[in-house]
C-alpha cells in the first residue's frame, strides 16, 4: 500500500536507457509487486522473497559475471546490501540498512541513484585522466629536469623552472578534479 515515490519511474527509465538491467526483489506479495513493476515498467520482478532469497538472487547474477548494485532501505535488505557489488541505502531507511551499504543517499529519492552512478562514472574518468596526465608529464619531463638534454648538447633546465613546472602540473591535476564540483543532480 506504500505509494510509489514521485521520481521512481523517471529514475528507472534513466537507468534502463543507460543500458542497465533493473529488477525488483521484494518480500511483499505478488499482487503489489506486479503492480509496482507495471507502474515502473520493470520486466523482472520477484515477490515473496526472504532476505536470504534476495541475497541468493544477487549472488546468482554475480555468478553470471554481472556487476550488481542493490538499492534498499529496510532491515531485511541489510544482508543483500552487504552481498552486492555496490549496496546503496536510501537515507530515509533504517540505520541497519545504512550501516550495511557502501553508499548512503541522504535524500532518500530514487533519482539520487542516477546521480550517484553519474558521479561515480565521472570520478573514475577523472582519476584516469589525472593519472595519465601526471604519468606522461613525469615520464617526459623528469629526465629533462635531471639534465638529459645536456647530454645531447641541449640546455640545462634551471631547478627553479623544473619546480615551477612540477607545481603547474599539480595545479592542472587539481583543476581537472575540481570540474566535478560543477556537476548537477539528475
C-alpha positions as CSV (number, residue, x, y, z in Angstrom):
1,X,0.0,0.0,0.0
2,X,3.0,2.3,0.1
3,X,2.8,4.9,-2.7
4,X,5.5,4.9,-5.4
5,X,8.0,7.7,-4.9
6,X,7.4,10.5,-7.3
7,X,10.7,10.2,-9.2
8,X,11.0,6.4,-9.2
9,X,9.6,5.9,-12.7
10,X,12.0,8.5,-14.1
11,X,15.0,7.0,-12.2
12,X,14.2,3.5,-13.5
13,X,13.7,4.8,-17.1
14,X,17.0,6.7,-16.9
15,X,18.9,3.6,-15.7
16,X,17.3,1.4,-18.3
17,X,18.1,3.9,-21.1
18,X,21.7,3.7,-19.9
19,X,21.7,0.0,-20.7
20,X,21.3,-1.2,-17.1
21,X,19.1,-4.1,-16.2
22,X,16.6,-3.2,-13.5
23,X,14.8,-5.7,-11.3
24,X,12.6,-5.7,-8.3
25,X,13.3,-8.0,-5.4
26,X,10.6,-7.8,-2.7
27,X,9.3,-9.6,0.3
28,X,5.8,-8.3,-0.4
29,X,3.1,-10.3,-2.0
30,X,2.9,-10.9,-5.8
31,X,0.0,-8.5,-6.4
32,X,1.6,-5.4,-5.1
33,X,4.9,-6.3,-6.6
34,X,3.4,-6.9,-10.0
35,X,1.5,-3.6,-9.8
36,X,4.8,-1.8,-8.9
37,X,6.7,-3.5,-11.7
38,X,4.0,-2.5,-14.2
39,X,3.9,1.1,-13.0
40,X,7.7,1.4,-13.2
41,X,7.9,-0.7,-16.4
42,X,10.3,-3.2,-14.9
43,X,10.1,-6.6,-16.6
44,X,11.8,-8.6,-13.9
45,X,10.1,-8.7,-10.5
46,X,10.2,-11.3,-7.8
47,X,7.8,-11.3,-4.9
48,X,7.6,-13.0,-1.5
49,X,11.4,-13.2,-1.1
50,X,13.1,-13.5,2.3
51,X,16.4,-11.6,2.9
52,X,18.3,-14.9,2.1
53,X,16.3,-15.3,-1.2
54,X,17.3,-11.7,-2.2
55,X,20.9,-12.3,-1.3
56,X,20.8,-15.6,-3.4
57,X,19.3,-13.7,-6.4
58,X,22.1,-11.1,-6.2
59,X,24.7,-13.9,-5.9
60,X,23.2,-15.6,-8.9
61,X,23.6,-12.5,-11.0
62,X,27.2,-12.1,-9.7
63,X,27.9,-15.7,-10.7
64,X,26.7,-14.9,-14.2
65,X,29.5,-12.3,-14.3
66,X,27.2,-9.3,-13.8
67,X,28.1,-6.4,-11.5
68,X,25.2,-5.8,-9.2
69,X,24.1,-2.7,-7.4
70,X,21.3,-3.2,-4.9
71,X,19.1,-0.4,-3.6
72,X,17.3,-0.9,-0.3
73,X,16.1,0.8,2.8
74,X,14.9,-1.8,5.3
75,X,16.3,-4.1,7.9
76,X,15.6,-7.1,5.7
77,X,17.7,-5.5,2.9
78,X,20.9,-5.4,5.0
79,X,22.2,-8.8,4.1
80,X,21.8,-8.2,0.3
81,X,23.2,-4.7,0.6
82,X,26.3,-6.2,2.0
83,X,26.4,-9.0,-0.6
84,X,26.0,-6.8,-3.7
85,X,29.0,-5.3,-5.5
86,X,27.6,-1.9,-4.5
87,X,25.0,-1.6,-1.8
88,X,23.0,1.6,-1.9
89,X,20.8,2.6,1.1
90,X,18.2,5.3,0.9
91,X,18.7,7.8,3.7
92,X,15.1,7.6,4.6
93,X,15.6,3.9,5.6
94,X,16.7,2.1,8.7
95,X,20.1,2.5,10.4
96,X,20.9,-1.2,9.8
97,X,20.5,-0.8,6.0
98,X,22.6,2.4,6.0
99,X,25.3,0.6,8.0
100,X,25.4,-2.4,5.7
101,X,25.5,-0.3,2.5
102,X,28.5,1.0,0.6
103,X,26.7,4.2,-0.3
104,X,24.0,6.1,1.6
105,X,21.8,8.5,-0.4
106,X,20.8,11.1,2.2
107,X,17.9,12.5,0.2
108,X,16.1,9.1,0.0
109,X,15.0,9.9,-3.5
110,X,15.3,7.2,-6.1
111,X,16.7,9.7,-8.6
112,X,19.7,10.1,-6.3
113,X,20.7,6.6,-7.6
114,X,21.1,8.0,-11.1
115,X,23.1,10.9,-9.7
116,X,25.3,8.7,-7.6
117,X,26.0,6.5,-10.7
118,X,27.0,9.5,-12.8
119,X,29.2,10.9,-10.0
120,X,31.0,7.6,-9.8
121,X,31.4,7.3,-13.6
122,X,32.8,10.9,-13.9
123,X,35.1,10.4,-10.9
124,X,36.6,7.3,-12.3
125,X,37.1,9.0,-15.7
126,X,38.7,12.0,-13.9
127,X,41.1,9.7,-12.0
128,X,42.2,8.1,-15.2
129,X,42.7,11.5,-16.9
130,X,44.7,12.7,-13.9
131,X,46.9,9.6,-13.7
132,X,47.5,9.7,-17.5
133,X,48.5,13.4,-17.3
134,X,50.7,13.0,-14.3
135,X,52.4,9.9,-15.6
136,X,53.0,11.3,-19.1
137,X,54.2,14.6,-17.7
138,X,56.7,12.9,-15.3
139,X,58.0,10.4,-17.9
140,X,58.7,13.3,-20.3
141,X,60.0,16.0,-18.0
142,X,61.8,14.4,-15.1
143,X,64.7,13.3,-17.4
144,X,64.7,16.9,-18.8
145,X,64.9,18.3,-15.3
146,X,67.7,15.8,-14.5
147,X,69.8,17.2,-17.4
148,X,69.1,14.6,-20.1
149,X,69.1,17.3,-22.8
150,X,72.6,18.4,-21.8
151,X,74.0,15.0,-22.9
152,X,72.8,15.9,-26.5
153,X,74.1,19.4,-26.4
154,X,70.8,20.9,-25.2
155,X,70.3,23.4,-22.4
156,X,70.3,22.6,-18.7
157,X,67.0,23.3,-17.0
158,X,67.1,25.7,-14.1
159,X,65.9,23.8,-11.0
160,X,63.5,26.6,-10.2
161,X,61.9,26.2,-13.6
162,X,61.6,22.5,-13.0
163,X,60.0,23.0,-9.6
164,X,57.6,25.6,-11.2
165,X,56.7,23.2,-13.9
166,X,56.0,20.4,-11.4
167,X,53.8,22.7,-9.4
168,X,51.9,23.7,-12.6
169,X,51.3,20.0,-13.2
170,X,49.8,19.6,-9.8
171,X,47.6,22.7,-10.3
172,X,46.4,21.2,-13.6
173,X,45.5,17.9,-11.9
174,X,43.6,19.6,-9.1
175,X,41.8,21.9,-11.6
176,X,40.7,18.9,-13.6
177,X,39.4,17.2,-10.4
178,X,37.5,20.4,-9.4
179,X,35.5,20.2,-12.6
180,X,33.4,17.5,-10.8
181,X,32.0,20.2,-8.4
182,X,30.1,21.7,-11.3
183,X,28.0,18.5,-11.7
184,X,24.2,18.9,-11.2
185,X,21.9,16.3,-9.7
186,X,19.9,14.1,-12.1
